[in-house]
């Protein structure tokens, strides 16, 4: 085959693949669903509640969530399934970092989990039911489901429990299949795709997972209403391209200082903050 013909075919195939990619990264652009995110945009989201791991309200504790309610700010929390099918709230799938015992949550019943305390506090890992009862719709909840253990069962149990909750909440996950399930089975729920440069963050179990999450190429399958991206990797080419082309809710995680918020916060609609009180909330609470 003539070299020029070969090059022509390569160029055409490249253009087609690039066009398909641009279509694949299109998120949900429904304006009404974007407006629903306004409470998160105005006040931010407290990552794992408003906590102090060296005090009486460690992360993901009921008291940390209560303090978020006191500040009238949304909070992010993570849910896992225990051995006896309870929905318990903790960021990690393992108790080692927060409770000092190297045991996965899904290998313990909730009664066994309650033997342990979060850091040096008197707080135990709360159940989703406890959190929902305490919040009672006063502030939005950002609920993350991670692909640990029997996460398919976790999805169903979370969906069934949240069906009865009357407060405003949104779902987010790194795992596209979790978001896809909600897109198909609970399309009314606001969905967020968590993402980052998985190669720079050294996250992900395999190359395929790293590629699809970094490139946002599954957006066409899950139709996220917002993208929650690692603010440190805001210059990632795939993320920037998606933002240039499409309107979509845009959150930045995880800000851990007021300085970082001052410097980069305006580049995001929503900031997810961790371990400090942002200036605007601090002023209001005085």
C-alpha positions, 0 to 999 in steps of 0.5 A: 500500500502506498505510504501516503494512503497508509498515512491518510487512513491512520489520520482518518481513523485517529480523527474518528476515534478522537471524535468518539472520545469527545462524545464519550466524555459528555456528562449530563447537561440538564440545567435543572439538575445543575441548579439542584447542586446550588446548596453545595456550591454556595457553602461547600462540603465538609469531607467526613464531617467537621472533625478533629482526629485528635479531639472528641469528634473524629472523622466520620463520627456522628459528632463530626456530622452533627457539627456540620449540621451546626455549621449548616453545611453539607457533608460527605460520608462513606458507606460500607456493608458489615458482615451482618448486612448493616450500612456503617459509615467510615472512609476506609474499608479497614479499621486499622487507621481509625480504630487501630485494629487491622480488620476489614469492616465486612468481616465484622458484625456491627455489634463487633465493630462497636467494640472499637472507638474512633481514634482516642474518642468515645465515638463509635462508627455510626450506622447510616440510619443513625446519621439520617435520623440525626440530620433529618434533612437539615443539610445536604448529604454527599454519599460515597459508595466505594467498590469494596467487598460486596459492593453490589449488595451495598448499592441495593441496600443504600438505594432502598434505605435512601428511598425513604429519606426525605432530605436532599442527598447526592451520590458519588463514586469513583467506580463507573459501574456504581454510578451506572446502576443508579443511572438505570435504577434510580435516575432521579438521584443526582450523580457525581463521578469522582476522578483524578489523575490515577497515574499521578495519584497511584490509585486504581487496581489495574491499568484499565481502571486507571485509564477509564477514570482518568480520561472520564471516558465512561461519562456517556454510560453514567451521565454524571451531573457533576465531576468531583476532581482532585484540585491538585490535578486540575490541569489534567488534559482530559478533565480540562477538555471535558470542562471546555466542551460541556457544562457540568457541575464541578467540585474540587477535592480535597482542600485541606487549608484556607490557603489552598481555598484562596488560591484554587477554590474559585476554579470550582463550583464546589469545594470539598474541605477537610480538617479546617473551617473555611473562612465564610463558615467561620465568620457565620459561626462566631 
